[in-house]
Amino acid sequence: QMLAFTAIPARRWEPKRLRLRLLSIAGRVVRHARRVRLRLAATALGVDVLVAGLNRLTALPAPA
């Protein structure tokens, strides 16, 4: 939570609220061209927060 949401108010959310908001977004795991992708519902509340957090986590360097 502290690494993924640095400049978003979601950083201060309680764990219960974080789970409710982010893990309730409808999505589907699909495979295409030997890649695994996560397709999220574009109209869901909080999808922009989730995508920003996932992008932030993938941009972090690998631990040494």
MARBA-3410 file (N, C-alpha, C, O; in Angstrom, 1 decimal):
64
0.8,-1.2,0.0,0.0,0.0,0.0,0.9,1.2,0.0,0.6,2.2,-0.7 ~ 1.9,1.3,0.8,2.8,2.4,0.8,3.7,2.5,-0.4,4.0,3.7,-0.8 ~ 4.0,1.4,-1.1,4.8,1.5,-2.3,4.0,1.8,-3.5,4.4,2.5,-4.4 ~ 2.8,1.2,-3.6,2.0,1.4,-4.8,1.3,2.7,-4.9,1.1,3.3,-6.0 ~ 0.8,3.2,-3.8,0.0,4.5,-3.8,0.7,5.6,-3.1,0.4,5.9,-1.9
1.7,6.2,-3.8,2.5,7.3,-3.1,1.8,8.6,-3.2,1.8,9.3,-2.2 ~ 1.2,9.0,-4.2,0.6,10.3,-4.4,-1.0,10.3,-4.5,-1.6,11.2,-4.9 ~ -1.6,9.2,-4.0,-3.0,9.0,-4.1,-3.6,8.9,-2.7,-2.9,8.3,-1.8 ~ -4.8,9.4,-2.5,-5.4,9.3,-1.2,-5.5,7.8,-0.7,-5.7,7.6,0.5 ~ -5.5,6.9,-1.6,-5.6,5.4,-1.2,-4.5,5.0,-0.3,-4.6,3.9,0.3
-3.4,5.8,-0.2,-2.3,5.4,0.7,-2.7,5.4,2.1,-2.2,4.6,2.9 ~ -3.7,6.2,2.5,-4.1,6.3,3.9,-5.4,5.5,4.2,-5.9,5.6,5.3 ~ -5.9,4.7,3.2,-7.1,3.9,3.4,-6.8,2.8,4.4,-5.7,2.3,4.5 ~ -7.8,2.4,5.2,-7.7,1.3,6.1,-7.7,0.0,5.2,-8.2,0.0,4.1 ~ -7.1,-1.1,5.7,-7.0,-2.3,4.9,-8.4,-2.8,4.5,-8.5,-3.3,3.4
-9.4,-2.7,5.3,-10.7,-3.2,5.0,-11.3,-2.4,3.8,-11.8,-3.0,2.9 ~ -11.1,-1.1,3.8,-11.6,-0.3,2.7,-10.8,-0.5,1.5,-11.4,-0.5,0.4 ~ -9.5,-0.7,1.6,-8.7,-1.0,0.4,-9.1,-2.3,-0.3,-9.2,-2.4,-1.5 ~ -9.4,-3.3,0.5,-9.8,-4.6,0.0,-11.2,-4.4,-0.7,-11.4,-4.9,-1.8 ~ -12.1,-3.7,0.0,-13.4,-3.5,-0.6,-13.4,-2.8,-1.9,-14.1,-3.2,-2.8
-12.6,-1.7,-2.0,-12.6,-0.9,-3.2,-11.8,-1.6,-4.3,-12.3,-1.5,-5.5 ~ -10.7,-2.2,-4.1,-9.8,-2.6,-5.2,-10.1,-4.1,-5.5,-10.0,-4.4,-6.7 ~ -10.4,-4.9,-4.6,-10.5,-6.3,-4.9,-12.0,-6.7,-5.4,-12.2,-7.8,-5.8 ~ -12.9,-5.7,-5.4,-14.2,-5.9,-5.8,-14.4,-5.5,-7.3,-15.5,-5.6,-7.8 ~ -13.3,-5.0,-7.9,-13.4,-4.6,-9.4,-13.4,-5.9,-10.2,-12.6,-6.8,-10.1
-14.4,-5.9,-11.1,-14.6,-7.1,-12.0,-13.4,-7.1,-13.0,-13.1,-6.1,-13.6 ~ -12.9,-8.3,-13.2,-11.8,-8.5,-14.1,-11.8,-9.9,-14.7,-12.5,-10.8,-14.2 ~ -11.0,-10.1,-15.7,-10.8,-11.4,-16.3,-9.4,-11.6,-16.7,-8.7,-10.7,-17.2 ~ -8.8,-12.7,-16.4,-7.5,-13.1,-16.8,-7.6,-13.8,-18.1,-8.2,-14.8,-18.2 ~ -6.9,-13.2,-19.1,-7.0,-13.8,-20.5,-5.5,-14.1,-21.0,-4.6,-13.4,-20.6
-5.4,-15.0,-21.9,-4.2,-15.3,-22.5,-4.3,-15.0,-24.0,-5.3,-15.4,-24.6 ~ -3.3,-14.3,-24.5,-3.3,-13.9,-25.9,-1.8,-13.8,-26.3,-1.1,-13.1,-25.7 ~ -1.5,-14.5,-27.4,-0.1,-14.4,-28.0,0.9,-14.7,-26.9,1.9,-14.0,-26.8 ~ 0.7,-15.8,-26.2,1.6,-16.3,-25.1,1.8,-15.3,-24.0,2.8,-15.4,-23.3 ~ 0.9,-14.4,-23.8,1.0,-13.4,-22.7,-0.3,-13.5,-21.8,-1.3,-13.8,-22.4
-0.1,-13.3,-20.6,-1.2,-13.3,-19.7,-1.6,-11.8,-19.4,-0.7,-11.1,-19.0 ~ -2.8,-11.5,-19.5,-3.3,-10.1,-19.3,-4.4,-10.1,-18.3,-5.2,-11.1,-18.2 ~ -4.6,-9.0,-17.6,-5.7,-8.8,-16.7,-6.6,-7.7,-17.4,-6.2,-6.6,-17.5 ~ -7.8,-8.1,-17.7,-8.7,-7.2,-18.3,-9.7,-6.7,-17.2,-10.4,-7.5,-16.6 ~ -9.7,-5.4,-17.0,-10.6,-4.8,-16.0,-11.8,-4.1,-16.6,-11.7,-3.6,-17.7
-12.8,-4.1,-15.8,-14.0,-3.3,-16.3,-13.7,-1.8,-16.2,-13.3,-1.3,-15.2 ~ -13.8,-1.1,-17.3,-13.4,0.3,-17.4,-14.3,1.2,-16.7,-13.9,2.3,-16.3 ~ -15.5,0.8,-16.4,-16.5,1.7,-15.8,-16.6,1.5,-14.3,-17.3,2.1,-13.6 ~ -15.8,0.6,-13.7,-15.8,0.3,-12.3,-15.2,1.5,-11.5,-14.2,2.1,-12.0 ~ -15.7,1.7,-10.3,-15.1,2.7,-9.4,-13.8,2.2,-8.9,-13.7,1.1,-8.4
-12.8,3.1,-9.0,-11.5,2.7,-8.4,-10.6,2.0,-9.4,-9.4,1.7,-9.0 ~ -11.0,1.8,-10.6,-10.1,1.1,-11.5,-8.9,2.0,-11.9,-7.8,1.4,-12.1 ~ -9.0,3.3,-11.9,-7.9,4.2,-12.1,-6.9,4.1,-11.0,-5.6,4.2,-11.2 ~ -7.3,4.0,-9.8,-6.4,3.8,-8.6,-5.7,2.5,-8.7,-4.5,2.4,-8.4 ~ -6.4,1.4,-9.1,-5.8,0.1,-9.2,-4.7,0.1,-10.3,-3.6,-0.5,-10.1
-5.0,0.6,-11.4,-4.1,0.7,-12.5,-2.8,1.5,-12.2,-1.7,1.1,-12.5 ~ -3.0,2.6,-11.5,-1.9,3.5,-11.1,-1.0,2.7,-10.1,0.2,2.8,-10.2 ~ -1.6,2.0,-9.2,-0.8,1.2,-8.3,-0.1,0.1,-8.9,1.1,-0.2,-8.6 ~ -0.7,-0.6,-9.8,0.0,-1.7,-10.6,1.1,-1.2,-11.4,2.2,-1.8,-11.5 ~ 0.9,-0.1,-12.1,2.0,0.5,-12.9,3.2,0.9,-12.0,4.3,0.8,-12.4
2.8,1.5,-10.8,3.9,1.9,-9.9,4.7,0.7,-9.4,5.9,0.8,-9.3 ~ 4.0,-0.4,-9.1,4.7,-1.6,-8.6,5.6,-2.2,-9.7,6.7,-2.7,-9.4 ~ 5.1,-2.2,-11.0,6.0,-2.8,-12.0,7.2,-1.9,-12.3,8.2,-2.4,-12.9 ~ 7.1,-0.6,-12.0,8.2,0.3,-12.3,9.3,0.2,-11.2,10.4,0.7,-11.4 ~ 9.0,-0.4,-10.0,10.0,-0.5,-9.0,11.1,-1.5,-9.4,10.8,-2.4,-10.1
12.3,-1.2,-9.0,13.4,-2.1,-9.3,13.3,-3.4,-8.5,12.7,-3.4,-7.4 ~ 13.8,-4.5,-9.0,13.8,-5.8,-8.3,14.6,-5.7,-7.1,15.7,-5.1,-7.1 ~ 14.2,-6.4,-6.0,15.1,-6.4,-4.8,16.4,-7.1,-5.0,16.4,-8.1,-5.7 ~ 17.4,-6.6,-4.4,18.7,-7.3,-4.6,19.0,-8.4,-3.7,20.0,-9.0,-3.7
END
